[in-house]
């Protein structure tokens, strides 16, 4: 009896599992579910794999402030305060990790996919809405900025939500105006009365517009595009019926003007600050060829920034052809005959305004994220139009519901193939990774000793670096330098104080053309500190300097370099002592030219065995590149301070310190004649010991 009961229970359990599977399977295969799954997966996948970069660190540190300080800080920034306020609330609720802070943008990216569907459905039908939403869901451009703790994903969300609410409200008003009068017992209701029934959509449009204005100063570009779209809609509205009253003609425009007036009134307190910041923000103009610039914009819109132009051709051509096909106004579905033109305006007006206001440069192309939803919808409509033509063939007429089966599959598979290389680069190609401040901070923490410091030549570097390297640490305090210094004398005095106070300086050079146009800081550091070299980490150049030590022992050397003995090394200053791995070995070389020099030579310092490869080295032109040999005058003494970095992993042991020169063009070493030992055209000036 127990066996029978257990057997029946097992059968019931299997039946329930089977029914559950049958219920889940349609959901998994559902096109809408697939779109949202792609949107979520692509935006949250490896969300914290890369370091915060320059601007993201600024967002993270601003979000730590109080509301009053956020608003005060935004008043002096090039961005309005709303995103920072939202991020501060998000941080207070969920934490401050990289994943959490970026998750706000990822969530906005997913919501943008939904608002794209809503916009497409209101203008061109449900199928176009879902296909356009899929385009945005896997767009490399949209995914990239959905994984960045900045305001660009919220900017796109505000623009797409406002566009949906606006054109959905206008579409419903048009339908109400075209509807016949309805008998309500006491008489016929006026067709104009339903115009006021769209207050919810107008309220959403008002909120999205205000939010967009307080999120990014580029949002008016989207507002202008929406306004031109309204006039296109109004033209179609005027030709859709005969009007018996002037109010029916002016009412849509009056409501649109009223809502925008309320939005501008809500933004009025911030408007003087916006004008001051936008007009006072000076950025070096970028020269460009219009054709090349337009191709670059198209690349960003189609495959984002993570694929070079040469590899983007097919994707740009196919997406462009489908977008052009989407301009064909005739369709079997859709509630707005002028939808293609409205979408075209939402796409091209922000691009045109970017060039009109001379804002074309890589740093500003992310403003065009607002163009991705209309582009996706145009491409979707083009795919639908193309599908209708193809599916008219007799072969496809026998397939039940061929539009959904074939069109959806081809659209998903085709876009996946086009966008895959860019998405792969986004996640896995180091060449497209964000600047690795996390790695730099870890390197500094591994090397830093008491008496070291970290310097930054550009603003906001302090914020991102101290997200990983907390300022309360006593070792290697972070110190921001003056941005765009006013005088060379002030820079020299500042550098002298720093080199007297600290033993070693880590310097993060970034955006040098903007931060220090004359290169005063690097010149002063080359004069008053011993440079150990630098390396590029993304767009950051990390340099190390040992503070100048005038007490270094001097070794008198008489060594002639070159076939005609044209260069003479007179003195070498360094201390033969024990150095730990990770330390800098400072030395100063003093040269003079025995005869005029016409070539550039690089000086190298090797630390290692005399009969083997070096374990550490420094190759650079004299005086950190500021005293090239081609400019040496005959008989003039040239001081060449430098240092050698014993990188982590350098094997301990006793090593020789060897010096020489080579031709910067050919790499051929100059021959050396000296009474001191010379090995392979390398002069031995002493020995040191490297300890673990």
MIKE-637076 format. One record per residue (C-alpha): x, y, z; residue in one letter. Coordinates in steps of 0.02 Angstrom, whole numbers, padded with zeros to 5 digits, always signed. Layout:
BEGIN
XYZa ...
//
This chain:
BEGIN
+00000+00000+00000x +00141+00119+00044x +00225+00074-00121x +00069+00120-00219x +00053+00287-00130x +00235+00326-00158x +00218+00279-00341x +00066+00392-00361x +00157+00535-00274x +00304+00512-00391x +00189+00518-00543x +00107+00677-00479x +00277+00756-00449x +00335+00711-00624x +00173+00782-00696x +00197+00945-00601x +00378+00960-00660x +00322+00927-00839x +00186+01059-00828x +00311+01180-00752x +00432+01150-00895x +00294+01173-01022x +00248+01335-00937x +00426+01401-00926x +00477+01353-01103x +00362+01477-01193x +00425+01613-01078x +00607+01573-01117x +00573+01566-01304x +00469+01724-01297x +00547+01866-01398x +00511+01996-01265x +00591+01889-01130x +00744+01866-01241x +00763+02053-01266x +00757+02093-01081x +00873+01947-01044x +01001+02011-01168x +00986+02187-01098x +01013+02129-00919x +01150+02005-00959x +01255+02120-01068x +01246+02264-00947x +01282+02170-00787x +01410+02047-00859x +01586+02090-00795x +01517+02253-00729x +01661+02275-00607x +01797+02189-00711x +01876+02355-00759x +01940+02493-00647x +01850+02656-00622x +01928+02782-00739x +01953+02969-00722x +01771+03027-00730x +01697+02878-00639x +01809+02908-00489x +01744+03085-00486x +01565+03017-00480x +01609+02897-00339x +01688+03031-00231x +01553+03162-00264x +01421+03034-00212x +01502+03029-00040x +01455+03211-00007x +01301+03285+00072x +01161+03355-00037x +01219+03534-00007x +01399+03495-00055x +01343+03400-00210x +01244+03549-00271x +01385+03669-00229x +01511+03558-00318x +01400+03541-00472x +01388+03730-00482x +01574+03730-00522x +01571+03574-00631x +01526+03547-00813x +01380+03433-00765x +01216+03471-00674x +01185+03390-00505x +01041+03266-00530x +01145+03113-00575x +01261+03141-00427x +01111+03161-00310x +01034+02999-00376x +01202+02909-00360x +01222+02970-00181x +01051+02900-00136x +01091+02738-00227x +01257+02725-00135x +01177+02756+00034x +01053+02617-00002x +01165+02482-00081x +01348+02523-00048x +01498+02598-00137x +01579+02454-00233x +01617+02472-00418x +01478+02349-00460x +01348+02441-00358x +01392+02616-00419x +01391+02559-00601x +01229+02461-00575x +01129+02624-00575x +01184+02657-00755x +01153+02475-00801x +00976+02486-00734x +00947+02647-00832x +01010+02556-00987x +00883+02417-00964x +00743+02544-00938x +00799+02631-01098x +00766+02468-01190x +00588+02467-01123x +00559+02650-01165x +00625+02617-01341x +00491+02483-01361x +00358+02602-01297x +00414+02738-01418x +00419+02618-01565x +00247+02546-01523x +00169+02719-01517x +00245+02772-01683x +00258+02615-01789x +00179+02465-01704x +00226+02330-01580x +00342+02231-01695x +00448+02383-01735x +00449+02426-01551x +00517+02257-01498x +00643+02245-01640x +00705+02421-01601x +00716+02375-01417x +00824+02225-01463x +00940+02339-01561x +00963+02449-01407x +00979+02296-01294x +01135+02233-01383x +01202+02399-01452x +01388+02406-01404x +01374+02596-01387x +01228+02581-01266x +01305+02435-01170x +01471+02524-01147x +01395+02677-01063x +01273+02569-00966x +01429+02500-00881x +01499+02669-00834x +01461+02762-00673x +01418+02923-00764x +01262+03014-00819x +01256+02958-01002x +01143+02806-00980x +01020+02912-00876x +01031+03045-01013x +00975+02919-01145x +00837+02857-01030x +00769+03033-01005x +00772+03069-01192x +00687+02906-01244x +00557+02917-01105x +00516+03097-01148x +00501+03054-01333x +00385+02909-01295x +00273+03009-01177x +00267+03156-01298x +00223+03063-01458x +00112+02939-01368x +00011+03082-01294x +00000+03169-01463x -00050+03006-01548x -00190+02975-01425x -00248+03155-01445x -00251+03132-01633x -00353+02972-01617x -00474+03060-01502x -00492+03205-01623x -00529+03086-01766x -00655+02985-01665x -00839+03022-01698x -00938+03115-01568x -01018+03003-01436x -01197+03020-01371x -01201+03041-01182x -01388+03060-01156x -01393+03249-01148x -01300+03274-01311x -01145+03230-01410x -00977+03248-01323x -00852+03360-01410x -00707+03267-01491x -00588+03393-01413x -00627+03342-01234x -00515+03185-01236x -00364+03297-01268x -00354+03328-01081x -00366+03143-01040x -00181+03120-01080x -00120+03210-00924x -00022+03058-00862x +00083+03051-01020x +00109+03239-01016x +00162+03225-00834x +00289+03089-00880x +00353+03199-01021x +00370+03346-00900x +00465+03243-00770x +00580+03163-00900x +00619+03333-00977x +00660+03413-00809x +00766+03262-00762x +00858+03271-00929x +00897+03456-00906x +00965+03425-00731x +01064+03272-00791x +01167+03338-00937x +01193+03506-01020x +01179+03422-01191x +00997+03373-01160x +00929+03526-01254x +00991+03440-01413x +00862+03303-01382x +00729+03433-01340x +00759+03524-01505x +00746+03360-01600x +00582+03319-01510x +00515+03492-01549x +00548+03472-01734x +00465+03302-01724x +00311+03385-01648x +00296+03500-01798x +00307+03351-01915x +00170+03266-01814x +00069+03427-01817x +00083+03436-02005x +00010+03260-02017x -00122+03303-01888x -00177+03455-01989x -00199+03347-02143x -00288+03206-02056x -00459+03287-02035x -00566+03440-02064x -00577+03556-01916x -00732+03650-01868x -00652+03751-01728x -00486+03842-01710x -00463+03765-01537x -00446+03593-01613x -00300+03656-01717x -00205+03748-01581x -00240+03637-01432x -00098+03509-01458x +00032+03645-01483x -00035+03743-01336x -00018+03594-01219x +00157+03556-01286x +00210+03736-01260x +00134+03740-01086x +00223+03582-01028x +00390+03642-01097x +00362+03809-01013x +00338+03719-00847x +00498+03619-00877x +00598+03775-00913x +00524+03860-00761x +00578+03712-00653x +00752+03728-00727x +00758+03917-00709x +00851+03917-00540x +00994+03822-00620x +00991+03913-00787x +01117+04052-00741x +01239+03920-00678x +01214+03819-00838x +01252+03969-00948x +01406+04014-00846x +01477+03839-00848x +01441+03798-01030x +01500+03965-01099x +01652+03969-00985x +01710+03793-01022x +01862+03811-01136x +01919+03656-01229x +02047+03652-01368x +01962+03639-01537x +01991+03481-01637x +02028+03494-01822x +01935+03368-01927x +01883+03322-02103x +01692+03320-02110x +01681+03156-02206x +01798+03068-02085x +01708+03143-01935x +01538+03084-01999x +01606+02909-02025x +01672+02913-01847x +01501+02966-01782x +01419+02826-01881x +01544+02702-01808x +01502+02757-01631x +01315+02745-01662x +01326+02572-01742x +01466+02478-01654x +01521+02598-01518x +01698+02647-01475x +01766+02469-01457x +01793+02428-01641x +01908+02521-01762x +01833+02604-01914x +01916+02483-02034x +01828+02335-01952x +01658+02421-01943x +01620+02436-02128x +01496+02294-02149x +01403+02335-01990x +01388+02518-02040x +01331+02475-02217x +01199+02348-02163x +01130+02457-02023x +01132+02608-02139x +01037+02516-02277x +00905+02455-02154x +00887+02631-02082x +00860+02700-02257x +00731+02565-02290x +00648+02618-02128x +00614+02789-02203x +00490+02709-02323x +00326+02774-02251x +00206+02639-02311x +00183+02497-02188x +00052+02368-02143x +00064+02420-01962x +00090+02581-01866x -00017+02720-01800x +00085+02868-01866x +00116+02889-02052x +00253+03017-02018x +00344+02905-01893x +00499+02878-02004x +00526+03066-02022x +00503+03093-01834x +00630+02956-01796x +00750+03028-01924x +00742+03198-01838x +00772+03118-01667x +00925+03035-01744x +01009+03170-01849x +00968+03332-01757x +01083+03297-01606x +01221+03246-01728x +01199+03405-01829x +01198+03514-01673x +01359+03431-01614x +01445+03498-01770x +01353+03665-01771x +01420+03704-01597x +01594+03639-01642x +01586+03500-01512x +01653+03360-01619x +01786+03268-01520x +01797+03095-01444x +01756+03157-01270x +01586+03224-01328x +01526+03086-01444x +01448+02999-01295x +01316+03137-01294x +01248+03050-01449x +01188+02904-01344x +01016+02986-01358x +01020+02941-01544x +01031+02753-01519x +00844+02722-01484x +00783+02813-01642x +00919+02730-01744x +00865+02560-01678x +00684+02595-01720x +00726+02654-01896x +00829+02496-01922x +00685+02392-01853x +00560+02475-01969x +00678+02447-02115x +00690+02264-02069x +00501+02253-02059x +00481+02335-02230x +00614+02222-02305x +00530+02072-02224x +00362+02115-02302x +00441+02119-02474x +00535+01955-02451x +00390+01864-02370x +00278+01900-02518x +00365+01757-02606x +00255+01603-02624x +00382+01496-02531x +00351+01589-02368x +00163+01607-02381x +00135+01429-02319x +00229+01461-02156x +00111+01507-02014x +00145+01682-01948x +00306+01697-02053x +00336+01878-02004x +00366+01835-01821x +00462+01674-01852x +00578+01726-01991x +00594+01913-01964x +00631+01898-01779x +00759+01760-01804x +00851+01849-01945x +00852+02013-01850x +00921+01934-01690x +01049+01826-01778x +01105+01962-01899x +01128+02098-01767x +01216+01974-01654x +01344+01937-01789x +01371+02122-01826x +01391+02176-01645x +01486+02026-01577x +01664+02088-01619x +01634+02254-01533x +01555+02174-01380x +01699+02051-01368x +01823+02195-01369x +01722+02285-01238x +01735+02141-01116x +01903+02061-01155x +02018+02172-01260x +02139+02270-01149x +02162+02398-01288x +01985+02460-01256x +01987+02445-01067x +01960+02599-00959x +02113+02678-00879x +02173+02561-00742x +02182+02673-00588x +02147+02518-00483x +02306+02436-00547x +02407+02596-00527x +02350+02614-00347x +02398+02434-00310x +02569+02461-00389x +02600+02617-00286x +02543+02530-00127x +02664+02387-00163x +02812+02504-00192x +02778+02651-00078x +02887+02684+00073x +02875+02820+00205x +02930+02982+00126x +02851+02949-00045x +02709+03048-00126x +02592+03033-00276x +02566+03186-00387x +02427+03220-00514x +02439+03347-00653x +02253+03346-00700x +02097+03379-00595x +01986+03236-00535x +02131+03113-00539x +02143+03135-00352x +01962+03077-00336x +01980+02915-00433x +02150+02872-00360x +02092+02899-00181x +01942+02786-00213x +02072+02646-00214x +02211+02727-00112x +02128+02810+00036x +02199+02982+00078x +02212+02943+00263x +02357+02825+00226x +02519+02895+00293x +02622+02814+00154x +02627+02904-00015x +02497+03041+00013x +02408+03095-00147x +02443+03277-00194x +02355+03367-00338x +02461+03492-00435x +02397+03658-00501x +02286+03638-00654x +02344+03747-00800x +02479+03836-00697x +02497+04024-00721x +02686+04042-00715x +02842+03938-00734x +02917+04018-00579x +02772+03959-00470x +02789+03783-00539x +02976+03782-00506x +02952+03838-00326x +02817+03706-00299x +02925+03566-00371x +03075+03620-00266x +02971+03607-00108x +02905+03436-00157x +03078+03366-00197x +03145+03430-00031x +03000+03355+00066x +02983+03183-00016x +03110+03050-00063x +03016+02977-00211x +02877+03047-00318x +02750+02946-00419x +02678+03063-00551x +02520+03023-00650x +02520+03123-00812x +02350+03134-00897x +02279+03250-01031x +02441+03349-01029x +02391+03463-01172x +02246+03526-01066x +02320+03511-00891x +02494+03584-00920x +02505+03653-01098x +02684+03715-01077x +02750+03560-00991x +02818+03661-00845x +02794+03525-00715x +02888+03392-00812x +03029+03511-00852x +03047+03563-00670x +03042+03382-00610x +03176+03338-00737x +03287+03475-00664x +03258+03446-00479x +03231+03257-00470x +03305+03100-00546x +03182+03023-00667x +03177+02833-00666x +03070+02822-00822x +02885+02810-00863x +02761+02688-00936x +02592+02707-01017x +02445+02626-00929x +02299+02660-01044x +02294+02848-01066x +02395+02878-00908x +02583+02899-00905x +02653+02844-00738x +02826+02916-00701x +02939+02893-00552x +03066+03017-00485x +03196+03003-00348x +03224+03166-00255x +03392+03245-00299x +03525+03201-00171x +03671+03322-00175x +03766+03212-00055x +03789+03068-00178x +03971+03015-00189x +04058+03070-00348x +04167+02958-00455x +04287+03050-00570x +04287+02964-00739x +04371+03004-00901x +04282+02910-01038x +04268+02959-01221x +04120+02898-01322x +04102+02891-01509x +04216+02849-01655x +04293+03023-01647x +04281+03034-01456x +04155+03173-01476x +04068+03148-01307x +04155+03140-01138x +04086+03076-00973x +04171+03175-00835x +04083+03129-00672x +03961+02997-00610x +03871+03023-00445x +03791+02873-00362x +03802+02777-00200x +03860+02596-00204x +03749+02526-00067x +03613+02397-00035x +03447+02435-00122x +03286+02339-00094x +03181+02271-00235x +03057+02406-00288x +03175+02549-00243x +03249+02681-00358x +03437+02693-00384x +03476+02878-00412x +03629+02936-00507x +03687+03093-00594x +03801+03094-00747x +03898+03246-00805x +03944+03257-00989x +04022+03378-01110x +04039+03381-01299x +04219+03380-01362x +04157+03438-01533x +03990+03492-01608x +03859+03354-01617x +03730+03336-01753x +03643+03178-01696x +03530+03128-01553x +03597+02995-01437x +03511+02908-01295x +03596+02870-01130x +03570+02700-01052x +03607+02641-00876x +03608+02453-00849x +03609+02363-00683x +03658+02181-00700x +03801+02062-00732x +03939+02124-00846x +03924+01970-00957x +03734+01958-00966x +03573+02053-00994x +03525+02189-00869x +03401+02156-00729x +03353+02341-00728x +03386+02486-00844x +03347+02666-00891x +03352+02723-01072x +03317+02906-01109x +03389+03062-01186x +03490+03168-01064x +03402+03269-00928x +03235+03176-00951x +03235+03222-01136x +03255+03409-01111x +03441+03416-01157x +03456+03316-01321x +03635+03292-01379x +03599+03376-01546x +03584+03541-01451x +03745+03525-01349x +03872+03664-01377x +04054+03618-01387x +04135+03616-01215x +03969+03647-01125x +03942+03542-00968x +03776+03449-00962x +03705+03377-00801x +03601+03221-00831x +03504+03163-00675x +03413+02997-00686x +03367+02844-00584x +03345+02658-00615x +03191+02569-00549x +03221+02397-00475x +03052+02326-00525x +02960+02197-00423x +03030+02027-00465x +03210+02088-00488x +03321+01944-00429x +03430+01988-00278x +03618+01990-00296x +03771+02098-00326x +03769+02189-00493x +03874+02310-00592x +03812+02482-00642x +03852+02511-00826x +03831+02668-00931x +03835+02700-01118x +03755+02787-01267x +03673+02731-01428x +03608+02814-01585x +03423+02853-01563x +03388+02810-01746x +03491+02653-01774x +03508+02586-01596x +03696+02559-01622x +03800+02586-01466x +03942+02712-01467x +04116+02640-01438x +04196+02688-01273x +04379+02720-01231x +04420+02729-01046x +04540+02669-00913x +04388+02599-00819x +04321+02426-00866x +04214+02422-01025x +04106+02274-01075x +04013+02271-01241x +04025+02462-01256x +03961+02481-01079x +04065+02575-00952x +04069+02506-00773x +04054+02647-00647x +04027+02542-00490x +03927+02405-00405x +03770+02391-00299x +03682+02253-00203x +03497+02214-00231x +03412+02141-00077x +03237+02061-00068x 
//
